[in-house]
Amino acid sequence: MTHTADTEVIICGTGAAGLTLAIDLARREIEFLLIDKAPHPFTGSRGKGIQPRSQEVFEDLGVIDRIVASGGEYPVERVYTADGPVDRAAVVLAEPTPDEPYQIPLLVPQFRTESRLRERLAELGHTPSYGCELVGFEQDPDGVTARIAAPDGERTVRAAYLVGADGGSSFVRKSLGIGFPGKTLGVRAIVADVLVDGVPADAWHRWGQGGSSQVSLCPLPGTGLFQFQAPIPFDIEADLSAQGLTALLRERTGRDDIVIRSVSWASAFSMNARLAETYRRDRVLLTGDAAHCHPPTGGQGLNTSVQDAYNLGWKLAAVLDGAPESLLETYEQERRPVAEAVLGLSEKLLEAARTRHTHRGREVSQLDLGYPDSPLTLPDDPEYTGLPAGDRAPDAPVTGAGGLPTRLFSLFQGPHWTLLGYGVDSAAAPEPRGGLHMHTIGVRGDIRDSGGHVRSAYGLAPGQWVLVRPDGYIAAVTGATGLDAITAYLDTVGVLPAEAARPLPQPRPAESGTDMPDQGTSPHAARTRWEDHRVRASAERRRSGAQRELRELRRRIQRDLRAARRERETAAVVARSRLAELGVRGLTGLVADLHGGPTGK
């Protein structure tokens, strides 16, 4: 049987990228369908490193504390040499700073990370659909029609956009005919999650480092498991059983006191470095491993995928809310160069692991990645000498005017844009807009830079404004004379004045459409007509507002239809209940008549 349904976005793939995108869309009240052909969630530890920048993303999404509680810090590496074991740090440890609160990579098995993301998604009212395979799709200028094979039969789903988050073997990418050029890196390896006797969980144990006889056991915090890793030849069939892994371990370590008791998940794979030729074809986009494939060195793959989705989520939502379609072009423009750079880093770390120890520094943290060349990055104010636009927006401890401590990250948290005015006259602030939070820092502002951390992190001078994107990057820094440029910029990304963003009123019978206000003659529109240099922006704002209103009306109609169906179902239940009640009363009366007693009426 074929069923037909409608939604706004279909996300194919429930890994870290798909779940991150789903959470971001859910908190923006975008309708979506999250599907995966697998019958159940992934159970392995494959991507186990959570880098500091991804920790910042997870804080914004409301899940960082659960992620931290699910793992721990990287243990020391215990390298077994001919002269005995040697302990050394696996990562550079640094203390948190006011502007970088997360400095230490976390060790969290991938199945735990994804479990925490599913919990967060459930809090927002959504769950993935497993056992649902995308078997085909077609797109046209207005949307995508997807065929999904589900346990109860095939469904046809119509959506505005389809996102392929379905891994390195992406069905979506292959269906689009998008090339996936790159190279096989000449390394085949086993990775497995095992219960093991004979080694303590206080270190990452490594033998034979720098050669083809390497093998390692890394404890997975909070699970009792170790991740087994070992390179293997291309021309053998890997034995992934407990007995097979124990034999390989004995061969490479010379120890018979280490025994693999059980294997909960295992894979033999070839390492590749690949990058999709494009991230988008019209209304279908790629994200995560579907767009780029990394070797595991440096823990970059999962983190790059999470940040892909974090970049894409707010842009999809903005376009669905009426922002220009061209906003989606910036997704590939910003993220593809990042993936290209990260691929180079991962390959460099892989080569280092072949010949020497795997010491890693700040380069893997992803804190220094940004979008300085993005079309969404406005030129800096000539008088500004601090952090350039396009950089990651730093954190800073601040104090609210009411006296309570808070942080910039707390002000940024959520699906909105943020405009910070440093030592400014609050009366100069732009008019309010839906999706924009404004704060002024100073004596008469709502925020106090009591420790000077904002000034230190951003390099701001009094009278300057900073616009921060929903994904935590600086879009613009300007003085008071540049605020017009910021307001025009916000128009182009769908952040509209409160008046233009107002939802359409509930329809009224008969004459409901006759007395709608004329947007073209609103005071705001009239003002912009007098400002010749902003006529185009005004027209775009009105168009975007109309699109937003149409979308809100469609949502309301869908809600009303669902409510009507529920009401019909409820009416039927009530009718059956009343009929049953009448039947009981009739039987009661009949029994009473037979016994000559009262009927109770």
C-alpha positions in Angstrom: 0.0 0.0 0.0 1.3 3.5 -0.8 0.6 6.3 1.6 1.2 10.0 0.8 2.4 12.6 3.3 3.8 16.0 3.3 6.6 17.6 5.4 9.2 20.4 4.9 12.5 18.5 5.1 13.4 14.9 4.7 16.6 13.9 6.5 18.0 10.6 5.3 20.4 9.2 7.9 20.4 9.1 11.7 24.1 9.5 12.5 25.5 12.5 14.3 25.0 14.8 11.3 21.3 13.8 10.8 20.5 14.0 14.5 22.2 17.4 14.9 20.3 18.8 11.9 17.0 17.3 13.2 17.5 19.0 16.6 18.3 22.3 15.0 15.2 22.1 12.8 13.0 20.9 15.7 13.9 23.9 17.9 13.1 26.2 15.0 9.6 24.5 14.6 10.4 23.2 11.1 8.5 20.1 10.1 10.7 17.2 9.1 11.0 13.4 8.7 14.1 11.7 9.9 14.6 8.2 8.4 17.2 5.5 8.3 17.2 2.1 6.5 18.9 0.4 9.5 16.5 -1.4 11.8 18.0 0.2 14.9 20.4 2.8 16.0 24.2 2.4 15.4 25.8 0.4 18.2 29.6 1.0 17.7 32.2 3.4 19.0 33.6 4.5 15.6 33.8 8.3 16.0 34.8 8.6 19.7 36.4 12.0 19.9 34.4 15.1 20.6 36.5 18.2 19.9 36.1 21.5 21.8 34.3 23.3 19.0 31.7 20.5 18.8 31.3 20.8 22.5 30.3 24.4 22.0 27.8 23.3 19.4 26.4 20.7 21.8 26.0 23.4 24.5 24.0 25.5 22.2 21.8 22.5 21.3 21.2 21.8 25.1 23.0 18.5 25.3 26.6 19.2 26.4 26.3 18.1 30.0 24.8 14.7 29.0 27.6 14.3 26.5 30.3 15.0 29.1 28.6 12.6 31.5 28.6 9.9 28.9 32.4 9.9 28.4 35.6 11.3 29.9 39.0 12.7 29.0 41.5 10.9 26.9 43.7 8.7 29.0 47.5 8.6 28.7 49.0 6.5 26.0 50.9 3.5 27.3 53.3 2.5 24.6 54.9 -0.9 25.1 58.6 -0.8 23.9 61.5 -3.3 24.2 62.6 -1.4 27.3 59.2 -1.5 28.9 56.0 0.5 28.9 56.2 4.3 28.5 53.3 6.6 29.4 52.8 9.9 27.5 50.0 12.3 26.9 47.7 11.6 24.0 46.5 15.2 23.7 47.7 18.6 24.8 45.8 19.5 27.9 45.0 23.2 28.4 43.0 24.9 31.1 39.7 26.5 30.0 39.8 30.3 29.4 37.0 32.9 29.6 36.8 33.0 25.8 37.3 29.2 25.2 35.5 27.3 27.9 36.1 23.9 26.3 39.7 23.1 25.7 40.0 19.3 26.2 38.8 16.8 23.7 36.3 14.3 25.1 36.4 10.5 24.6 32.8 9.4 24.1 31.8 6.3 22.1 29.7 7.2 19.1 26.7 5.2 20.2 26.6 7.1 23.4 26.8 10.5 21.6 24.0 9.6 19.3 21.9 8.2 22.1 22.2 11.6 23.9 21.2 13.4 20.7 18.2 11.2 20.3 17.2 12.0 23.9 17.4 15.7 23.2 15.4 15.2 20.0 12.7 13.4 21.9 12.5 16.3 24.4 11.6 18.4 21.3 8.9 16.0 20.3 10.5 14.0 17.6 11.9 10.5 17.1 13.8 8.9 14.2 12.0 6.3 11.9 14.2 3.2 11.6 13.7 0.5 9.0 12.6 3.2 6.5 14.7 3.2 3.4 14.8 5.9 0.8 14.4 4.0 -2.5 14.0 6.9 -4.9 13.2 10.6 -5.3 12.5 13.2 -7.9 12.7 16.9 -7.6 11.0 19.9 -9.4 11.2 23.6 -8.8 8.8 23.4 -5.9 10.1 20.5 -3.9 11.1 16.8 -3.7 8.9 13.7 -4.0 10.5 10.8 -2.2 9.6 7.1 -2.1 10.3 5.4 1.2 10.0 1.7 1.9 8.7 1.3 5.4 7.8 -1.8 7.4 4.1 -1.1 6.7 4.6 -0.6 3.0 5.9 2.1 0.6 5.1 5.7 1.2 5.4 8.7 -1.0 6.5 11.9 0.9 6.5 15.4 -0.5 9.0 17.8 1.0 10.5 21.2 0.2 14.0 19.8 0.7 15.8 16.5 1.0 19.1 16.2 3.0 21.4 13.2 2.5 23.1 12.5 5.8 23.5 8.8 4.8 27.2 8.2 5.1 30.1 7.5 2.8 28.1 5.2 0.6 25.3 7.7 0.4 22.3 6.6 -1.7 21.3 10.3 -2.1 24.7 11.3 -3.5 24.9 8.4 -5.9 21.3 9.0 -7.1 22.2 12.6 -7.9 25.3 11.4 -9.8 27.6 13.6 -7.7 31.2 12.5 -8.0 33.2 11.6 -4.8 36.8 12.0 -5.9 39.7 11.3 -3.6 41.9 8.4 -2.8 42.3 5.2 -0.9 45.0 5.8 1.7 46.6 2.3 1.6 45.4 1.4 5.1 42.9 -1.3 6.0 42.1 -1.7 9.6 39.9 -3.4 12.2 38.0 -1.4 14.7 35.9 -3.3 17.3 34.3 -2.8 20.7 35.3 -5.6 23.0 35.3 -6.8 26.6 38.8 -7.7 27.5 40.7 -9.3 30.4 44.4 -8.5 31.2 44.7 -4.8 30.8 43.7 -1.9 33.1 41.4 0.9 32.0 43.8 3.6 33.1 45.6 4.0 29.7 45.3 3.7 26.0 47.5 0.6 25.4 49.6 0.5 22.2 52.0 -2.1 20.8 54.1 -2.1 17.6 53.6 1.6 17.0 54.9 2.9 13.7 54.6 -0.3 11.8 52.2 -2.7 10.2 52.0 -4.8 13.4 50.4 -2.1 15.4 47.5 -2.9 17.7 45.8 -0.9 20.4 43.2 -1.1 23.1 41.5 2.2 24.2 39.2 2.2 27.2 35.7 3.6 26.5 34.7 5.6 29.6 31.6 4.5 31.5 31.1 1.3 29.4 33.5 -1.4 30.5 34.5 -1.7 26.9 37.7 -1.2 25.0 38.0 -0.1 21.4 40.3 -2.5 19.6 42.2 -1.1 16.6 44.7 -2.8 14.3 45.8 -2.4 10.7 45.5 -5.5 8.6 46.5 -6.5 5.0 44.1 -6.0 2.1 44.3 -9.7 1.0 43.1 -11.5 4.1 39.6 -12.2 5.4 39.4 -10.6 8.8 38.3 -12.8 11.7 36.2 -10.4 13.9 35.2 -13.0 16.5 36.5 -12.8 20.1 38.8 -15.8 19.3 40.1 -14.2 16.1 40.9 -10.8 17.8 42.5 -12.6 20.7 44.8 -14.5 18.3 45.7 -11.3 16.5 46.4 -9.6 19.8 48.7 -12.4 20.9 50.6 -12.4 17.6 51.3 -8.7 17.8 52.0 -8.3 21.5 53.6 -11.6 22.4 51.3 -11.8 25.4 48.8 -14.6 26.2 47.4 -13.0 29.4 45.2 -10.6 27.4 42.0 -12.2 26.3 39.0 -10.8 24.3 35.9 -12.1 26.1 33.3 -10.8 23.7 32.7 -8.5 20.8 29.7 -6.1 20.8 30.5 -4.5 17.4 33.3 -4.8 14.8 34.2 -3.6 11.4 37.0 -4.1 8.9 37.4 -1.0 6.6 39.7 0.7 4.2 40.7 4.3 5.0 39.7 6.9 2.4 40.0 10.6 1.9 37.2 11.9 -0.4 35.2 15.1 -1.0 32.0 15.4 -2.9 32.2 17.5 -6.1 29.2 19.5 -4.9 27.1 19.6 -1.7 23.9 20.6 -3.5 21.7 19.9 -6.5 18.7 22.2 -6.4 16.5 21.1 -3.5 18.7 18.1 -2.4 21.7 18.7 -0.2 24.5 16.5 1.3 25.9 16.7 4.8 28.4 14.8 7.0 30.1 11.7 5.6 27.8 11.8 2.5 29.8 14.9 1.5 33.3 14.0 2.8 35.1 10.8 4.0 38.0 11.0 6.5 40.5 8.6 8.0 39.9 8.3 11.8 43.1 10.0 12.8 42.6 13.2 14.8 38.9 12.6 15.5 37.8 15.0 12.7 35.1 13.1 10.8 32.2 13.1 13.3 33.1 16.7 14.4 33.1 18.1 10.9 29.8 16.3 10.2 28.2 17.8 13.3 29.3 21.3 12.3 28.1 20.8 8.7 24.6 20.2 10.0 24.9 23.1 12.5 25.7 25.4 9.5 22.9 24.0 7.3 20.1 23.9 9.9 19.6 27.7 10.4 19.9 28.3 6.7 17.3 25.8 5.7 14.9 27.2 8.4 15.5 30.7 7.2 14.7 29.9 3.6 11.6 28.0 4.6 10.6 31.1 6.6 11.0 33.3 3.6 14.7 34.2 3.3 16.1 34.2 -0.3 16.9 30.8 -1.7 20.4 32.1 -2.4 21.2 31.8 1.3 21.5 28.0 0.8 24.4 28.6 -1.6 26.5 29.7 1.3 26.3 26.3 2.9 28.7 24.7 0.4 30.7 27.9 0.1 31.5 27.9 3.8 31.7 24.2 4.6 33.4 22.6 1.6 36.7 24.5 2.2 36.6 23.4 5.8 36.2 19.8 4.8 39.1 20.1 2.4 41.4 21.6 5.0 40.3 18.9 7.6 41.0 16.1 5.1 44.5 17.4 4.7 45.0 17.5 8.5 43.6 13.9 8.9 46.0 12.6 6.2 49.0 14.3 7.9 48.0 12.8 11.3 47.7 9.4 9.7 51.1 9.6 8.2 52.5 10.7 11.6 50.8 7.7 13.3 52.6 5.3 10.9 56.0 6.5 12.0 55.8 8.1 15.4 53.5 8.7 18.3 50.0 10.3 17.9 50.5 13.4 19.9 47.9 16.0 19.0 47.6 19.7 19.7 45.3 22.6 19.1 45.0 21.9 15.4 42.5 19.2 16.0 40.2 21.3 18.2 38.5 23.1 15.3 38.3 26.3 17.4 40.3 28.2 14.8 38.0 27.3 11.8 36.0 30.2 10.5 34.4 31.8 7.4 36.4 34.9 6.6 35.8 34.6 2.8 32.1 33.8 3.1 29.6 36.1 1.3 27.8 36.2 4.6 30.8 38.0 6.2 30.6 41.8 6.0 33.8 43.8 5.7 35.1 45.1 9.0 34.8 48.6 10.3 38.1 50.4 9.3 38.4 51.5 12.9 38.0 48.0 14.3 41.3 46.2 15.2 39.9 43.2 17.1 38.6 39.8 15.9 37.7 39.9 12.2 34.3 39.0 11.0 34.0 35.4 10.0 35.8 34.2 13.1 34.2 32.1 15.8 32.5 34.4 18.3 34.3 33.9 21.7 32.6 33.3 25.1 33.0 35.7 28.0 31.7 35.9 31.6 29.5 38.9 32.0 27.0 40.2 34.6 23.4 41.1 34.0 22.1 44.5 35.0 20.2 42.7 37.8 23.5 41.5 39.3 23.5 37.9 38.3 26.5 36.4 36.5 26.0 34.9 33.0 28.0 34.3 29.8 27.9 35.4 26.2 27.3 31.8 25.2 24.2 31.9 27.4 23.0 35.0 25.5 23.8 33.3 22.2 22.1 30.0 23.0 19.1 29.4 20.9 18.1 29.7 17.2 18.4 33.5 17.1 20.9 36.0 15.9 22.5 38.3 18.5 23.5 41.9 18.2 25.9 43.2 20.9 26.4 46.9 21.4 29.6 47.8 23.4 29.5 51.1 25.2 26.7 52.4 23.0 23.7 54.5 23.4 20.8 52.0 23.6 18.5 54.5 21.9 20.6 54.0 18.8 19.8 50.3 18.6 17.9 49.1 15.4 14.2 48.4 15.5 13.3 45.0 17.0 13.2 42.0 14.7 11.9 38.5 15.0 14.8 36.2 15.5 17.2 38.9 16.7 18.3 39.4 20.4 19.9 42.7 21.1 22.0 43.5 24.2 24.0 46.6 25.1 27.1 46.4 27.3 27.9 49.3 29.5 26.8 51.4 32.4 23.3 51.8 31.1 23.1 48.6 29.3 21.5 45.3 30.3 24.9 43.6 30.4 28.1 44.6 32.3 31.5 43.6 31.2 32.6 43.6 34.8 35.8 41.7 34.2 36.7 43.2 30.9 36.5 39.8 29.2 34.3 41.0 26.3 36.7 43.8 25.5 39.7 41.5 25.8 38.1 38.7 23.6 36.7 40.9 20.9 38.9 43.9 21.0 36.0 46.3 20.9 36.0 50.0 21.4 33.1 52.0 22.8 30.4 52.6 20.2 30.9 49.4 18.2 28.4 46.7 17.4 28.9 43.0 16.8 26.4 40.8 14.9 26.7 37.1 15.8 25.1 34.4 13.6 22.9 31.6 15.0 25.9 29.2 14.6 28.2 31.3 16.7 30.3 33.1 14.1 30.8 36.9 13.8 28.9 38.2 10.8 29.8 41.9 11.2 31.5 44.5 13.4 30.7 48.1 12.9 30.3 51.5 14.5 27.0 53.4 14.8 27.3 54.7 11.2 27.3 51.1 9.9 24.0 50.0 11.5 22.1 50.6 8.3 24.3 48.1 6.6 23.6 45.6 9.3 19.8 46.1 9.1 20.0 45.7 5.3 22.1 42.5 5.8 19.5 41.1 8.2 16.8 41.6 5.6 18.7 39.4 3.2 19.0 36.5 5.6 15.3 36.5 6.6 15.6 38.4 9.9 12.7 40.8 9.5 11.4 43.7 11.5 8.8 42.6 14.0 6.0 44.3 11.9 6.9 42.4 8.7 7.3 39.1 10.6 3.9 39.3 12.3 1.9 36.1 11.5 -1.2 36.3 9.4 -4.4 36.8 11.5 -6.8 33.9 11.9 -9.2 33.8 8.9 -12.7 35.1 9.5 -15.8 33.9 7.6 -16.8 35.5 4.3 -15.1 38.9 4.6 -11.9 37.6 6.2 -9.6 38.6 3.4 -11.2 42.0 2.6 -9.7 44.1 5.4 -6.1 42.9 5.6 -3.7 45.8 6.0 -1.9 46.9 2.9 1.7 46.0 3.5 2.8 48.2 0.6 1.5 51.4 2.4 2.6 50.6 5.9 4.6 53.3 7.7 7.7 51.2 7.5 7.4 50.7 3.7 6.7 54.4 3.2 9.8 55.3 5.1 12.0 53.0 3.0 10.6 54.5 -0.2 12.0 57.8 0.9 15.4 56.2 1.3 16.3 55.4 -2.3 19.3 53.3 -1.4 17.0 50.9 0.6 14.2 50.5 -1.9 15.4 47.1 -3.0 15.8 45.9 0.5 12.3 47.1 1.4 10.8 45.1 -1.6 12.7 42.0 -0.6 11.5 42.4 3.0 7.8 42.6 1.9 8.2 39.6 -0.4 9.8 37.6 2.5 7.1 38.7 4.9 4.4 37.5 2.4 6.2 34.2 2.0 6.4 33.8 5.8 2.7 34.6 6.1 1.7 32.0 3.5 3.8 29.4 5.2 2.2 30.2 8.5 -1.2 30.0 6.9 -0.3 26.6 5.5 0.8 25.4 8.9 -2.4 26.6 10.5 -4.5 24.9 7.9 -2.6 21.6 8.5 -3.1 22.0 12.2 -6.8 22.7 11.7 -7.2 19.6 9.5 -5.4 17.5 12.2 -7.6 19.0 14.8 -10.7 18.3 12.7 -9.7 14.7 12.3 -9.2 14.4 16.0 -12.6 16.0 16.7 -14.3 13.6 14.3 -12.6 10.7 16.0 -13.6 12.0 19.4 -17.2 12.5 18.3 -17.3 8.9 17.1 -16.0 7.7 20.5 -18.5 9.9 22.3 -21.4 8.6 20.1 -20.4 5.0 20.8 -20.2 5.7 24.5 -23.6 7.3 24.6 -25.1 4.4 22.6 -23.6 1.9 25.0 -24.9 4.0 27.9 -28.4 3.8 26.5 -28.1 0.1 26.0 -27.1 -0.4 29.6 -30.0 1.8 30.8 -32.4 -0.2 28.7 -31.2 -3.5 30.0 -31.3 -2.2 33.6 -34.9 -1.1 33.1 -35.8 -4.5 31.6 -34.3 -6.4 34.5 -36.0 -4.1 37.0 -39.4 -4.7 35.2 -38.9 -8.4 35.4 -38.2 -8.2 39.1 -41.0 -5.6 39.7 -38.5 -3.1 41.1 -37.6 0.5 40.3 -35.8 1.3 37.1 -33.6 3.9 38.7 -34.7 6.6 36.2 
